[in-house]
């Protein structure tokens, strides 16, 4: 099946089975009760998955919506069902059913590994050595876990070559290509298409909120930094959103329910989307922040909420610039910072360009998507957890 039972001892057994019109109920030896609906069971019949790929082959529309179990029985390890249609029989591992039960007795607690942070991160930021990450999968695994928790980490002694940043990113997965290319250079340029390519200060922001899905993890590698100023700034958006939710729940509600236009455009592109500033799931768990003052387009929500929305947006901006949450780091050549681009905001203090300093600050960057990052972490966990 698509979700295989875990290896190891399974100490719970089925004690009682009851069939009803649209579902069956199992009472387990530990006192828990699980309901399994017939459509769910038929959709997850092990015979409906390819034996090699483990991808589903079964088409739910080949059975009626009123399919039901005519008979059910269990032994120490399996549940067997005879179906009302096609004389089909299904056999399920009890361990798999227990691990995938969705009734109230099986509601899983929030197991998020995310650890929000403020300025204290400066004394507790996880750091890794380039050679360790390149040569040792266990070091890579531990680093990825730490990055997932805090959303940020530094790698030291990365070779100051064009390939330094991609060598690190490729240890995780494929690089994300955007309208800025697969790899981009952050330095002051003539006729810039983005504020990052100037020597001006960059306010804290999330990159490419105008994309349908912004890049997941960003890598910035310092090749040169002899400039006056140009310190990198960071803030944990999830920590700030938690503060907003606690202090102004109405503002939080507006920013999670009202969509706004987001846009980047130059001579060659005009990339737009419309999303909420804060994205949460059905349980109000944070998924992403889409905050970038220079990429939100002209607000156009209903006049009845325009003023309230602006007040909510401003409240978020005030918190984002609160000194409790913002850290500043002067990168030196060989430093690489990785951060969750849909959680951790980054920015930059202005720096001196010209008068002998032009081009003296040079960062090289790329992206890896969250799904690919998490895939690499799961695969490594098979060996190291």
Secondary structure, DSSP 4 states (H G I P E B T S, - for coil): --SPPPSS-----EEEEEE-SSEEEEEETTS-EEEEEHHHHHHT-GGGB-TTT--B---GGGS-TT--EEEEEE-SSEEEEEESSTT-EEEEEHHHHHHH--SGGGPPP--------SGGGGGT--EEEHHHHHH-HHHHHHHHHHHHHHSEEEEE---SSTTHHHHHHHTT-PPPPBTTBSEEEES--TT-SSGGGSSS-EEEE-TTTTSSS--SEEEEEEEEE-SSB--EEEEEHHHHHHHHHHH-HHHHHHHHH-EEEEEEE-SS-EEEEEEESEEE-TT--EEEE---TTTB------HHHHHHHHHHHHHHHHHHT-TTTEEEE---TT-EEEEETTTEEEEE--B--STT-TT-EEEEEEEE-HHHHHHHHHHHHHHH-
